[in-house]
Amino acid sequence: MIYTVLGIIGAIIGGLTARKRGGNRMDIAQYAASFGIAFALLGVVITVLLDRWLTAA
C-alpha cells in the first residue's frame, strides 16, 4: 500500500516538475513515469524494512 501511494505522489510531483520547466506532453509523461517508478521503489524498500522491523518485535 505504501508503494502505491508513493508511486502516485511521485508521478504527480514529476508531472508538475516537467510542467514548471516548460516541457511538452511527452516530457511530462516521462517525468511522471520516472518519478513514479523511483518513488514506488522507495516505497517497496520502506515496506520491506517496516515488515522486518514489525515482525522482529
PEMO-V890681 format. One record per backbone hydrogen bond with DSSP energy under -0.5 kcal/mol. CO is the residue of the C=O (numbers start at 1). NH is the residue of the N-H. E is the energy in kcal/mol with one decimal. If there is no record, write none. Layout:
BEGIN
co;nh;e
CO;NH;E
CO;NH;E
END
This chain:
BEGIN
co;nh;e
1;5;-2.1
2;6;-2.6
3;7;-2.0
4;8;-2.1
5;9;-2.5
6;10;-2.7
7;11;-2.1
8;12;-2.2
9;13;-2.6
10;14;-2.7
11;15;-2.4
12;16;-2.4
13;17;-2.3
14;18;-2.3
15;19;-2.1
16;20;-2.4
17;21;-1.7
18;23;-2.7
19;22;-1.3
24;28;-2.4
25;29;-2.4
26;30;-2.4
27;31;-2.8
28;32;-2.6
29;33;-2.4
30;34;-2.7
31;35;-2.8
32;36;-2.2
33;37;-2.5
34;38;-2.4
35;39;-2.7
36;40;-2.3
37;41;-2.4
38;42;-2.0
39;43;-2.2
40;44;-2.0
41;45;-2.0
42;46;-2.4
43;47;-2.5
44;48;-2.5
45;49;-2.5
46;50;-2.7
47;51;-2.4
48;52;-2.5
49;53;-2.4
50;54;-2.8
51;55;-2.1
52;56;-1.2
53;57;-0.6
END
